[in-house]
Amino acid sequence: MYARTIKINFKDKMSKDMFVNFTDNKADAQGIKNGTLLKFIFENSDTSATLVLLFPDFHTFKKDHDNLAGPIIESLKKQELKIQLEDGPIVGSTAVKQNFINVLKNNATFYE
């Protein structure tokens, strides 16, 4: 598996909220179509958030980057926002609690 984090410092809370709304309502379906396994965003502060993406492999990550994430990242950079990118292969064992699927069923949006 392969993972990426994108930490973004926005100019204000409204900009951050608009980004979260955009990913939830527009980008998620396309990302899942590109092969993304999981996406979530956690809030660092009123004006900062970190997007976490999980992919089955580097090839799928690259496809998503070229077709979706890359253009979004470039757009954010043009707005002169501070962005920190981290990505790499997942090493070691991946641990999952059996209840994870139940939590996802209650809280997540599923795509085909």
VENTAWO-V178263 format. One record per backbone hydrogen bond with DSSP energy under -0.5 kcal/mol. CO is the residue of the C=O (numbers start at 1). NH is the residue of the N-H. If there is no record, write none. Layout:
((CO NH) (CO NH))
This chain:
((1 90) (2 55) (3 88) (4 53) (5 86) (6 8) (6 51) (7 84) (8 10) (8 49) (9 82) (12 16) (13 17) (14 18) (15 19) (16 20) (17 21) (18 22) (19 23) (20 24) (21 25) (22 26) (22 27) (23 28) (26 30) (27 31) (28 32) (29 33) (30 34) (31 35) (31 36) (32 35) (35 56) (38 54) (40 52) (42 50) (45 48) (47 10) (48 44) (48 45) (49 8) (50 42) (51 6) (52 40) (53 4) (54 37) (54 38) (55 2) (57 61) (58 62) (59 63) (60 64) (61 65) (62 66) (63 67) (64 68) (64 69) (65 70) (68 72) (69 73) (70 74) (71 75) (72 76) (73 77) (74 78) (75 79) (76 81) (77 80) (81 83) (82 9) (83 85) (84 7) (86 5) (88 3) (93 95) (97 100) (98 101) (99 103) (100 104) (101 105) (102 106) (103 107) (104 108) (108 110))
